[in-house]
């Protein structure tokens, strides 16, 4: 039986970071969410949003990225244990994808509610 090596806290951190980089390299949806993360952060900085609103945006974006990582992990495990089609495998994948969709929709609603008023004010100031 193969022994699992004990990892230091730093090594565990590196393993977790590697998981994020693997998802960024291999998952187009995760890359899209990272891109939107950057866009929202740039907009928040340009609009000088209050700290609380920035934190709400950050939490929403973190929730979406975390849900996408969990969805990717669930899909990988389901593919490993059930390479052929199975109704329960499909159900697990669909539910995991639903978690991503739900978090993304809610984050988009919160982001729109926070970002739209200052953007509209900025555009009105131009005219």
Number of C-alpha atoms within 10 A of each C-alpha: 3 4 5 6 6 8 10 9 9 9 11 12 12 12 13 12 12 12 14 15 12 12 18 17 11 11 14 11 15 21 15 13 18 17 12 13 18 13 12 18 16 12 14 20 12 9 13 11 15 10 10 9 15 19 12 15 23 17 13 22 25 17 18 26 23 16 22 24 21 16 21 20 15 18 18 13 14 18 15 10 9 13 10 10 9 10 8 11 18 15 11 15 18 14 13 19 18 14 16 20 15 13 20 20 13 15 21 16 13 16 20 13 11 17 19 12 11 16 14 10 10 12 10 9 8 6 5
